[in-house]
């Protein structure tokens, strides 16, 4: 956790007038994605990086540092200089659940400078197109059959898809085995191939596969049905609201990054996401765009640390790093 001295130093930096702050950015910016290319976090990062680069006139490099359920890339940013030139696009796994899941985690999820929420991604319960389950009830019945047993994929061990799938299986008395992957993209590929039986995936990572019939969506998360899948019921309306939590994605900087720099990145992010082309493309991909300034995102993040820790306890999941 940040020391009292570090907290005082941060407050002092934040109090320096914006006019006294150096120009930003002064060199290329590195945006770390702690997951492999092609996943939901990567899609968001590349959309932001392109717009930032245009606005700042500096190169913005998206650096995929997958591994360890997001630990490797997130740890790198925690150790980086707090000058705004190294940022991480994290999510509820890297900056909330990992703290409850992994004993001896090499970084404190709460000890980052929170910049802004970027988007939420509701989940969907999906099965291969060839699955005999055409409803959630039928999937539950398959998982309860003696000797049958199902397998479910997740984007990584400890991810929201893992926690919600495990909670879903436990609450419904299903015999289901977890198969973790290194990212949503390879997990979805094996789902299409029928290697695994079901997956609780972000709609952003599987909507295209559902649209062309390669997988079947049994239910979606959130309070309302998705506009591009109006015939798919919500988990909430089916009585499974306890696994209807959204994944969220947010920008963080190393602890001690001055507030004026955080506010500049937040402003650039809001401008990028206000672009109708960018926003439309991301919303069509299943994201729900939502931003908030550092002063609001910080408390939101702290509350999420506690909320996801409770979900970890219910799922009964523990990991080793």
Secondary structure as the mmCIF struct_conf table of DSSP 4:
data_model
#
loop_
_struct_conf.conf_type_id
_struct_conf.id
_struct_conf.beg_label_comp_id
_struct_conf.beg_label_asym_id
_struct_conf.beg_label_seq_id
_struct_conf.end_label_comp_id
_struct_conf.end_label_asym_id
_struct_conf.end_label_seq_id
HELX_RH_AL_P HELX_RH_AL_P1 UNK A 4 UNK A 15
BEND BEND1 UNK A 16 UNK A 16
HELX_RH_3T_P HELX_RH_3T_P1 UNK A 18 UNK A 20
BEND BEND2 UNK A 21 UNK A 21
HELX_LH_PP_P HELX_LH_PP_P1 UNK A 22 UNK A 23
BEND BEND3 UNK A 24 UNK A 24
BEND BEND4 UNK A 26 UNK A 27
STRN STRN1 UNK A 29 UNK A 33
BEND BEND5 UNK A 34 UNK A 35
TURN_TY1_P TURN_TY1_P1 UNK A 37 UNK A 38
BEND BEND6 UNK A 39 UNK A 39
HELX_RH_AL_P HELX_RH_AL_P2 UNK A 40 UNK A 56
BEND BEND7 UNK A 57 UNK A 58
STRN STRN2 UNK A 60 UNK A 64
HELX_RH_3T_P HELX_RH_3T_P2 UNK A 68 UNK A 70
HELX_RH_AL_P HELX_RH_AL_P3 UNK A 71 UNK A 78
TURN_TY1_P TURN_TY1_P2 UNK A 79 UNK A 79
BEND BEND8 UNK A 80 UNK A 80
BEND BEND9 UNK A 82 UNK A 85
STRN STRN3 UNK A 86 UNK A 91
TURN_TY1_P TURN_TY1_P3 UNK A 92 UNK A 92
HELX_RH_PI_P HELX_RH_PI_P1 UNK A 93 UNK A 97
HELX_RH_AL_P HELX_RH_AL_P4 UNK A 98 UNK A 101
STRN STRN4 UNK A 102 UNK A 102
TURN_TY1_P TURN_TY1_P4 UNK A 103 UNK A 104
BEND BEND10 UNK A 106 UNK A 107
TURN_TY1_P TURN_TY1_P5 UNK A 109 UNK A 110
BEND BEND11 UNK A 111 UNK A 111
STRN STRN5 UNK A 112 UNK A 121
STRN STRN6 UNK A 123 UNK A 128
TURN_TY1_P TURN_TY1_P6 UNK A 129 UNK A 130
BEND BEND12 UNK A 132 UNK A 132
BEND BEND13 UNK A 135 UNK A 135
HELX_RH_AL_P HELX_RH_AL_P5 UNK A 136 UNK A 144
BEND BEND14 UNK A 145 UNK A 145
TURN_TY1_P TURN_TY1_P7 UNK A 146 UNK A 148
STRN STRN7 UNK A 150 UNK A 154
BEND BEND15 UNK A 155 UNK A 156
TURN_TY1_P TURN_TY1_P8 UNK A 157 UNK A 158
BEND BEND16 UNK A 159 UNK A 159
HELX_RH_AL_P HELX_RH_AL_P6 UNK A 160 UNK A 171
TURN_TY1_P TURN_TY1_P9 UNK A 172 UNK A 173
STRN STRN8 UNK A 176 UNK A 180
BEND BEND17 UNK A 182 UNK A 183
HELX_RH_AL_P HELX_RH_AL_P7 UNK A 184 UNK A 193
TURN_TY1_P TURN_TY1_P10 UNK A 194 UNK A 194
BEND BEND18 UNK A 195 UNK A 197
STRN STRN9 UNK A 198 UNK A 202
HELX_RH_AL_P HELX_RH_AL_P8 UNK A 203 UNK A 211
TURN_TY1_P TURN_TY1_P11 UNK A 212 UNK A 213
BEND BEND19 UNK A 214 UNK A 214
STRN STRN10 UNK A 215 UNK A 220
BEND BEND20 UNK A 222 UNK A 224
HELX_RH_3T_P HELX_RH_3T_P3 UNK A 227 UNK A 229
TURN_TY1_P TURN_TY1_P12 UNK A 230 UNK A 231
BEND BEND21 UNK A 232 UNK A 232
HELX_LH_PP_P HELX_LH_PP_P2 UNK A 233 UNK A 233
STRN STRN11 UNK A 234 UNK A 234
TURN_TY1_P TURN_TY1_P13 UNK A 235 UNK A 239
HELX_RH_3T_P HELX_RH_3T_P4 UNK A 241 UNK A 243
HELX_LH_PP_P HELX_LH_PP_P3 UNK A 245 UNK A 246
STRN STRN12 UNK A 247 UNK A 254
TURN_TY1_P TURN_TY1_P14 UNK A 255 UNK A 256
HELX_RH_AL_P HELX_RH_AL_P9 UNK A 259 UNK A 274
BEND BEND22 UNK A 275 UNK A 275
HELX_RH_AL_P HELX_RH_AL_P10 UNK A 276 UNK A 284
TURN_TY1_P TURN_TY1_P15 UNK A 285 UNK A 286
STRN STRN13 UNK A 288 UNK A 289
HELX_RH_AL_P HELX_RH_AL_P11 UNK A 294 UNK A 315
TURN_TY1_P TURN_TY1_P16 UNK A 316 UNK A 316
STRN STRN14 UNK A 319 UNK A 319
#
